[in-house]
Amino acid sequence: MRTKAGEHPNPRRQLHASPRAALATALILALAFTIAVAAGSVDAANATDARSADRPAVASGGHAPKNGRIVFSRLDPETQRVRLYTVRPDGSGLRILTSSPEADDSAADWSPDGRKVAFTRFFNRGQPDTEVFVVNRDGTGERNLTQASCGDCLASAEPAWSPDGRKIAFSRAFGPFSDDGLPAIVGLFVMDADGSNVRQLTQLTPNSGTEDHFPTWSPDGRRIAFLRWNGTVEPPNASAIYSVAAAGGPVRLLRRIPPRFPGGGTSDWSPDGRRILFTTYCFYGGCGGPATGAQLFTMNPDGGQLRQVTHVAGNAYQPGWSPDGTKIVFTRNRVVDGPSDIYIINADGSNLRRVTRAATPELLADYPDWGPRPTT
């Protein structure tokens, strides 16, 4: 992450790291912020209260054959660690998925068969560190996928399963650091689902002044869209959505994010491949955008035919499609650094529903991903 002296990036907007782990600093700060404001203020008995304060979020017709549970991250008031939870789309059946006593978990992604969840784990053993883990849907079988291949890298984070479940794309940072504090490489990588056969896709030339984050696969598995943050152009912290062939090659610009929303552009490819969903909420760089007003949009895979999905007060961010493509899950807060919860909305922007309701607002639910019903 690049910030000017004295500048304080909003930790809720970013997934990044400082010297040891360039990808994770801001989210580690976010975790610290969450823990600090919630410490001593929560009745642990209420930690599993996920009832909706709005109308219950029920799938159309009361049944969604393809749509399973939603995974998201939230503070556990008992351990003061950020854990992964899963919940039904109507807000019921809240379950704890991960429970590390020494780390914090976020940025989860369901496998295509609904059996596993890949996620980013943040350690702070004197120095921040991030790795990509995988866990079974029942919380068993937890395993570090990136430690063996990382070597002298700084961090691995932001996993995304390929449509066939055989590979995982992720972001990885390498040093050394330049004079302005940027790591030599923050790019996209792909590995087999067991953590083997890691190969680099983007940022093949070090010290480009840009960073690549949050990959999302096209349904046919041929291309990967991602956010590119640029620290070398004006306006500062400009960002855009690009795509690259999953086999590697030149990147393709899809859409520049408006200067009013520097650092925005995290995205998700629709299940039918026809649209890419994204947010204008700032996740990288110094940000400096407005406190509210970030919304969700969709566009064609070539960047055309822009459509606005949400018109909510506050901010809508961290969006993802439901497996059947009829709905969208996202995080919403009314002000930057304010309380956040998980919401769903129809793909056409209608029927906004709240999914989570924390026992106290400081629990800060975020980073949702909507999984399919698991196959047998």
N, C-alpha and C positions, 0 to 999 in steps of 0.2 A: 504494500500500500504506500502511496506517496502522499504526504501532506506537508504543507509549509510550516515553518517554525511557528509554534504557538497555536497551530490549528488543531482543533479537536474533532475528528470525524465522529459522526454518530454511530456508536457501536451497534445499534439495533439494525442498521442498514447493511452491514457488511459481514463477509466471511473471509477473514484475512489473518495474517500473523506477523509478529515482530521477530527480531533477529533470528531466533532459532526456527521459527515457522512462519514464513512470510504470508501464508494463506490464512492464518487464523487469528491475528491480533484482535481485530474488531469484534469478532464473535466471542473471543475470550473475554474482552472487555464487557460485552453484552451479558455474558454469563455472570461476571463479577457484579455488574449493575443489578441484574435480576436477583442474585443472592443477597446483595446488600440491602435492597429495599424490602425484601421479603423476610429477612431473618427476624425471628421472634414475633412475627405478625400474623401467623397463619395457624389455625386450628387444624392439626394433621388429620383429624377425623373427617374434615370436610374436603380433603385433598382429592377425593374421587368424585366430587360433585360436578358433573358435566352437563347439568340440565340447561336447556336453552332459556334465555330471558326473553327471546322473541318467540315466534311460533315454532313448533317442533319441525325439525328438518326431516321431512319424509319424502322418499323418492316418489316420482310420478306413479300413481296407481298403487302406491304402497309396496312396490316390489321392483327390484332392480337386479335382474339375473346376472349381469356381469359385474356389478359394483359391490365391492366388499368393504372392508374397514379402512378408516383413515388413520395414518400414522402421523404424529406430530411431536414436537419437543415442548417441554414445560418443566418448570422448577418443581422438584419434589421437596415439600417443606420439611419433611422429616430428616432428610440427608443433606439438604441444601445443595444438591447436585441437580443439574439439568438432565432429565431422562427422556427417553422415547416412550410415548404412550400410543395406544390404538383405541379407536372409538367407532361406534357405528355412525352412519351418516345422520341418524336422528338424534345424536348426542347421548345415546345410552350405551351401557356396557363398557365403560372406561376400564382399560387394563394397562398396567405397567409392562413395558416390553424389555427395557434395559435397566440395570441397577448397579453400575460400577461404583465402588466406594471411593475411587481416586480420579475419576474423569467425568467429563460432561459430553453428552451426545446430541447431535443435531443433523440437519440436512439429510434426511432419510429418503430412500427410494425403494418402492416395492419391486420385487422380481415379477416378471410377466406371468408366472404361474401362481402368484400370491403366496408362495411358501416361505420366502425369505425377504429380509430387509437389509439393504446395504446402507451404511450411514457413516458420518464423520465423527470420530472420537477425539476429544481435546484433552490432552494431559497437561499438567503444569508441575513438572518435577524439578523445580528450580528454574527451568526454561520451558516456555510453551512448546508443545509438539502436537501434531495432528496425524492421524492415520485413518485409512478406510477399513471399516469392519463390516462383517456380515453376521446376521443372527437369524435363526428360524422364527417363524411367525408366533411360536409359543414361548419365545425367550430363551430357548436352548441353543446349543451349538455355536455359541459366539466365537468368532475367529477374526484375527487381524490379517487382512489381505495384502497390505502394502509394506509392512515392516521389512520383510525379507528382500524386497526389490529396491527399497529406498536408498540404502547405502548412505551416501553423504548428502542426500537431498534434504531440503528444509521442511517440507510438509507435503502431505497427500490429503485430498479432501474432495467434497462435492461429487459423490458417485452417481452414475446413471446407468441402469441396466440396458443392454441391447434388447431389441424386440424378441429375439429368439432365446434370451436368457443365457447365452454362452459367453458374453463379454460384458465388461463394465468400463465405461469411460469416466475419467476423473481429472481433476486439476492437480498439478504437481509443481512445486517450486524448487529451484536449484540456485545456489550461490555461485561465485561470491557476490557480495553486494557492491553496487557502484557507489560513487561519491555522494549521489543524491539519495541513497538508502534503498534503492530498488534492487531486488535480486536479479541475477543474470537472466533467469528464465522463469516465467510463470505461464505454463502452457497446458494443453490438453494431452492426455495420454490414454491409451486403451490397454486393458489386460484381460486375460481369460478370467472367467468367473471364480476360479480358484486362486487368483493372484499371480499366476504365471504368465510368461510371454508378454511382458510389458513393452510397449512401443510408443514412441512420441509422435503426435500428430501435428502440433502447431508450435510456433516460437522456436523453429529450428536454428535461427540465428540469434545468439544471446544479445542482451542489452538493447532490445528494440524500443524500450520505453513504453511498451504496451503489455497488458496481461490478459489472459484468457480464462474464463470462469464458467461454471454451471452448464455443462454440456447437456443436450437433450437430443435423442435419436429420432430420425424419421421412422415411421412404422415399417418401411421396407428394409431398414437397417443400412441404407446406402449413404446417408449423410447425417451429420451432427451439427446442430445449431448451438451457438454459444454467445456469451457476452464478452466483448472486448473493451477493456478500459484503456484509455490512451492518456498518458501523462506528459506527452510531448507536444500537444497541439492546443490551440485556443478555440473555444473557451476551455479553461482548466477542467481536468477530470472528465473530458468528453468520453462518451461510450456509444457503442453501436452493437447491433446483432449481426453476426456473421454465420456462415456455415462452411463446413469442410467435408470432403468425402471421407467416409469411415476408413477407407484404405489409405488415406493420406493424399496430399496434393495441395494446390493453391486454395486459399480461402476466398470466399465470395461474400461481398457486402450485401446484406439484406435490407437493413434500415438503420439510419442514424437516430439516436434518441435526441429529442429537442434539448437545446442548451439550458432551458429552464429546469431540466431534470438531469443534471450530470450524474453519471454513475448508475443509471437505470438500464434495464434491458434483460433481466433474467427471464427465461422463456421456457415454454413447454410445447412440444409438437403434438397436434391432435391425433387421436387414434386412427382416424381415416386418412391422415396425411395431407388434408386440404388446407389446414390453418395452423399458424403458430401463435400461441398465446403469450403475451408478455406484459410486464409492468413498467411504469416509468419511475418507480420508487428507487432511490439511490442506494446502492450496495457497496460501491467502491470509490476510492479516491477521497478527496476532501469534502465531497458533496456540496454543501452550501446552498442546496435548493430550498424550495418553500417547505414550511413545516407540515402543510397538508396539501392535498390536491392530486396525489399520485393515483392513477386509475389503471384498470386492466384494458388491454386492447388485443385484437387479433388481426392477423394479416395473412396473405397468401404466402406460400413458401418462397416466392421470389421477392417478397417485401411489399407487394402491391395490395390494393383493396383494403386499406386500413379501416377497422371498425372499432368503436369504443363499446366495451361490454358493461363496465360499471360506471355509476354516477353517484358514488357514496360520499358521505361526509368523512373527512379524515383521509386515510390512505388505504389503498388496496394493493397488496403485494404478495410475493411468494406464491404465484398461481400454478395450478395444475389441473388437468382434465380428469374427469371421471373415466373409468375404463370404457364405458359405453359411449363416451363423447357427448353426452347430452347435458352435462353439468360441469361446473368449475368449482374447485375448492381453493380458498385463499386465506391469507391473514389480513386482518383489518385492525387498525387503530385510528383513533380520532386525532391524535397529535403525535409528532415524533417523540419517541421515548415514553409514550403513554401506554396505558393498558392495551393488550392485544388479545384477540380471540380468533378462532377458526370459523369461517363462514362458507356457505355454498350458495351458488346462484345458477340458474339455467344458462345454457350457452348463449341464449339470445339476450341475456341481461335481465330477465324477469325472475320473480319469485326468490328474492333474497332471504336466506335463512341463516340463523346463528346456530353453530354446532356445539361449541364449548362455552362454558361459563365457569370461570375459575371461582373457587371459594373466596378468594380476594383478588383484586385486579393485578396485584404484583406478580402473580404466577406466570403471566406472559406466555401464553400459548403461541407457537409459531412454527414455521417450516412444515406445512402439511403436505402429504402425498396420499392420493386416493388409490388403494389397491384393488385388484380383482378378487372375486371369490376364489379361494384356492382350489386347484384341480386335485383330483384324487390320484 
